[in-house]
Amino acid sequence: MTEARRQRGSRAAATGVGAEAIAAQLLTAEGWVVLARRARTPAGEIDLIAERDGLLVFIEVKARPSLVEAAYALGPRQRARLIGGAEAWLAANPGHGVAGMRFDVILVAGDSSARRVADAFRIGDL
C-alpha cells in the first residue's frame, strides 16, 4: 500500500468517526438512546444502533461534501451488509425492538450539517 493511499484511508476513517459522533448527537437530541457505536458483527459493522420507545433502529452514517452526495452513497451491497449485521446483532442481543425495527441513514455534509432519513430502506428493497 502506498503512503498516499494510507493517508487517504486515515482521513476517511477520521471523517467517518466525526460523522458518527454528529449522528449520535442528533439521535440523542431527538430522544433516542444509542445502544452501540461501530457494532462489529460477523456480517459486518453497523455504524449506530439506537432505540426509542421500543423501536430499534440500525443506522448507516454517510459523510460526503454535501448532503446530496451523501444521499447517493448507500449501495445495495452496503444495505445487504447492514441487514446481515442487524440479524447478527439481534441474535446476540434479544429483547430489543419490541415496537419494531427499521433501517435509517444519517447523512452528514462537510459543513457538519446532518439529516436523518427514517426508514430509508426495507429488507425486500434489495
C-alpha positions as CSV (number, residue, x, y, z in Angstrom):
1,M,0.0,0.0,0.0
2,T,1.4,3.4,-0.9
3,E,1.8,6.2,1.6
4,A,-0.8,8.4,-0.3
5,R,-3.3,5.6,-0.1
6,R,-2.7,5.0,3.6
7,Q,-3.2,8.8,4.3
8,R,-6.4,8.8,2.3
9,G,-7.6,5.9,4.4
10,S,-6.7,7.6,7.6
11,R,-8.5,10.8,6.6
12,A,-11.6,8.7,5.6
13,A,-11.6,6.9,8.9
14,A,-11.3,10.2,10.8
15,T,-14.2,11.7,8.7
16,G,-16.3,8.6,9.5
17,V,-15.7,8.8,13.2
18,G,-16.5,12.5,13.2
19,A,-19.7,12.0,11.2
20,E,-20.8,9.2,13.5
21,A,-20.3,11.5,16.5
22,I,-22.5,14.1,14.8
23,A,-25.1,11.5,14.1
24,A,-25.1,10.2,17.7
25,Q,-25.6,13.7,18.9
26,L,-28.5,14.2,16.6
27,L,-30.2,11.0,17.8
28,T,-29.7,11.8,21.4
29,A,-31.2,15.3,20.9
30,E,-34.3,13.5,19.4
31,G,-34.7,11.3,22.4
32,W,-33.0,8.1,21.1
33,V,-30.8,6.0,23.3
34,V,-27.7,5.0,21.4
35,L,-27.1,1.3,22.3
36,A,-24.0,0.8,20.2
37,R,-21.4,2.6,18.0
38,R,-19.5,0.8,15.4
39,A,-21.0,-2.5,16.4
40,R,-19.0,-5.3,15.0
41,T,-20.9,-8.4,13.9
42,P,-19.9,-11.5,11.8
43,A,-21.8,-9.9,8.9
44,G,-20.1,-6.5,9.2
45,E,-20.0,-3.3,11.1
46,I,-23.1,-1.3,12.0
47,D,-22.4,2.4,12.5
48,L,-25.0,3.1,15.2
49,I,-27.8,1.2,16.9
50,A,-30.4,3.2,18.8
51,E,-33.7,2.6,20.5
52,R,-36.6,4.8,21.5
53,D,-40.0,3.7,22.9
54,G,-39.2,0.1,21.9
55,L,-38.4,1.0,18.3
56,L,-35.0,-0.3,17.3
57,V,-33.1,1.4,14.6
58,F,-29.9,0.3,12.7
59,I,-28.2,3.3,11.3
60,E,-25.7,3.8,8.5
61,V,-23.9,7.1,8.6
62,K,-22.8,8.6,5.2
63,A,-20.4,11.6,5.1
64,R,-19.7,13.4,1.9
65,P,-19.0,17.0,0.9
66,S,-22.8,17.7,0.5
67,L,-26.0,16.0,1.8
68,V,-27.0,15.3,-1.9
69,E,-23.7,13.3,-2.4
70,A,-24.2,11.5,0.9
71,A,-27.7,10.5,-0.1
72,Y,-26.4,8.6,-3.1
73,A,-23.6,6.8,-1.2
74,L,-25.6,3.8,0.1
75,G,-25.5,1.0,-2.4
76,P,-27.1,-2.5,-2.5
77,R,-24.0,-4.2,-1.0
78,Q,-23.9,-1.9,1.9
79,R,-27.7,-2.4,2.5
80,A,-27.2,-6.2,2.5
81,R,-24.3,-5.8,4.9
82,L,-26.4,-3.7,7.2
83,I,-29.3,-6.2,7.1
84,G,-26.9,-9.1,7.9
85,G,-25.3,-7.2,10.7
86,A,-28.8,-6.4,12.1
87,E,-29.7,-10.0,12.1
88,A,-26.5,-11.0,13.9
89,W,-26.9,-8.2,16.4
90,L,-30.5,-9.1,17.2
91,A,-29.5,-12.8,17.7
92,A,-26.8,-11.7,20.2
93,N,-29.0,-9.1,21.9
94,P,-32.6,-10.4,22.2
95,G,-35.2,-8.3,23.9
96,H,-34.8,-5.1,21.9
97,G,-37.2,-3.7,19.3
98,V,-40.5,-4.7,21.0
99,A,-42.2,-2.0,18.9
100,G,-40.4,-2.9,15.7
101,M,-37.2,-2.1,13.9
102,R,-36.1,-0.2,10.9
103,F,-33.1,1.0,8.9
104,D,-32.2,4.7,8.9
105,V,-29.5,6.6,7.2
106,I,-27.9,9.7,8.6
107,L,-26.4,12.0,6.0
108,V,-23.6,14.3,7.1
109,A,-22.2,17.1,4.9
110,G,-18.8,18.7,5.0
111,D,-20.2,21.6,6.9
112,S,-21.3,19.2,9.7
113,S,-25.0,19.6,8.9
114,A,-26.9,16.3,9.2
115,R,-30.2,14.9,8.1
116,R,-31.8,11.6,9.2
117,V,-33.7,9.6,6.6
118,A,-36.0,7.4,8.7
119,D,-37.0,4.0,7.3
120,A,-34.5,4.6,4.4
121,F,-35.0,1.0,3.0
122,R,-36.6,-2.3,3.8
123,I,-35.4,-5.8,3.7
124,G,-37.3,-6.6,0.5
125,D,-35.9,-3.5,-1.3
126,L,-32.6,-5.2,-2.2
